[in-house]
Amino acid sequence: QVHLVESGGGLVRPGGSLRLSCTAPGMNLGIYPMAWYRQPPGKQRELVAQITTSGITDYIDSVKGRFTISRDNSRNLIDLQLKDLRPEDTAVYYCNRDPFTGLLAWGQGTQVTVSS
């Protein structure tokens, strides 16, 4: 069974930055369109950013210009760079395949908390 592993979260002040990483031991993420999702406290999980196998990216409006999704196929990593963080970015962040490809079992996610 595929095991998605997210890391890099933490507690940051508003305006701060973090870099999240996702990998999947035993599975080649490079052949799939991938995405980052987040689930804020008390809310449903939402799609945040997507990246195709060729590196084309897309973002929800609220993170455009602040978040950057990237992939390093040589290291089997999907990264999400978060900049200019806001309290409303507080959430558990997850990676997975993009919703049109079909979701895998969710990993544990990584907590991002933005607070002064």
C-alpha positions as CSV (number, residue, x, y, z in Angstrom):
1,Q,0.0,0.0,0.0
2,V,1.3,3.5,-0.9
3,H,2.3,5.6,2.1
4,L,2.4,9.3,1.5
5,V,4.7,11.1,3.9
6,E,4.5,14.9,4.5
7,S,7.0,17.0,6.5
8,G,8.2,20.5,7.1
9,G,5.3,22.1,9.0
10,G,5.6,24.2,12.1
11,L,4.6,27.3,14.0
12,V,5.4,30.6,12.3
13,R,4.5,34.2,12.7
14,P,2.4,36.0,10.1
15,G,4.6,36.9,7.2
16,G,6.9,33.9,7.7
17,S,7.8,31.1,5.4
18,L,7.9,27.3,5.4
19,R,8.8,24.6,2.9
20,L,6.8,21.4,3.0
21,S,7.9,18.2,1.4
22,C,6.1,15.1,0.3
23,T,7.5,11.7,-0.7
24,A,6.2,8.2,-1.0
25,P,8.6,5.3,-0.4
26,G,8.2,2.7,-3.0
27,M,6.1,4.7,-5.4
28,N,7.3,6.9,-8.3
29,L,5.6,10.2,-7.8
30,G,7.1,11.5,-11.0
31,I,4.6,9.7,-13.2
32,Y,1.5,11.4,-11.7
33,P,0.0,14.8,-11.5
34,M,0.3,15.7,-7.9
35,A,-1.3,18.2,-5.5
36,W,-1.2,19.7,-2.1
37,Y,-4.3,20.0,0.0
38,R,-5.1,21.5,3.4
39,Q,-7.7,21.1,6.1
40,P,-8.1,24.1,8.3
41,P,-9.5,23.6,11.8
42,G,-13.2,22.7,11.7
43,K,-13.3,22.9,7.9
44,Q,-13.2,20.5,5.0
45,R,-10.1,19.6,3.2
46,E,-9.4,21.8,0.1
47,L,-7.2,21.6,-2.9
48,V,-4.4,24.3,-2.7
49,A,-2.0,23.7,-5.6
50,Q,-1.5,21.3,-8.4
51,I,1.4,20.3,-10.6
52,T,1.3,18.3,-13.8
53,T,4.0,15.7,-14.8
54,S,5.5,18.4,-17.1
55,G,5.6,21.0,-14.3
56,I,2.6,23.1,-15.1
57,T,1.2,24.5,-11.9
58,D,-2.1,25.9,-10.7
59,Y,-3.2,27.5,-7.4
60,I,-6.3,28.6,-5.6
61,D,-6.7,32.3,-5.7
62,S,-6.0,32.8,-2.0
63,V,-2.4,31.5,-2.3
64,K,-1.4,32.7,-5.7
65,G,1.8,34.6,-5.5
66,R,2.6,33.3,-2.0
67,F,2.8,29.5,-2.5
68,T,4.9,27.6,-5.0
69,I,4.5,23.9,-5.8
70,S,7.4,22.1,-7.4
71,R,8.6,18.6,-8.0
72,D,12.0,16.9,-7.9
73,N,11.7,13.6,-9.7
74,S,15.3,12.6,-9.0
75,R,14.5,12.7,-5.3
76,N,10.9,11.6,-5.6
77,L,9.7,14.8,-3.9
78,I,6.8,17.2,-4.2
79,D,7.4,20.4,-2.4
80,L,5.3,23.4,-1.4
81,Q,7.0,26.6,-0.6
82,L,4.8,28.8,1.6
83,K,5.7,32.5,1.9
84,D,3.9,35.5,3.4
85,L,1.9,33.2,5.6
86,R,-1.3,34.4,7.1
87,P,-3.3,33.1,10.1
88,E,-5.9,31.8,7.7
89,D,-3.3,29.5,6.2
90,T,-3.3,27.5,9.5
91,A,-4.2,23.9,8.6
92,V,-3.0,20.4,8.3
93,Y,-1.3,20.1,4.8
94,Y,-1.4,16.9,2.8
95,C,-0.1,15.8,-0.5
96,N,-1.8,13.4,-2.9
97,R,-2.4,12.8,-6.5
98,D,-4.6,15.4,-8.2
99,P,-8.3,14.8,-7.9
100,F,-8.8,13.8,-11.5
101,T,-6.1,11.1,-11.4
102,G,-7.6,9.5,-8.3
103,L,-6.7,9.9,-4.7
104,L,-4.5,7.6,-2.7
105,A,-4.8,6.9,0.9
106,W,-4.1,10.0,2.9
107,G,-1.0,10.4,4.8
108,Q,-0.8,11.9,8.3
109,G,-0.2,15.4,6.9
110,T,2.0,18.2,8.4
111,Q,0.6,20.9,10.7
112,V,1.2,24.5,9.7
113,T,0.2,27.1,12.4
114,V,0.5,30.8,11.7
115,S,0.2,32.8,14.8
116,S,1.8,35.8,16.5
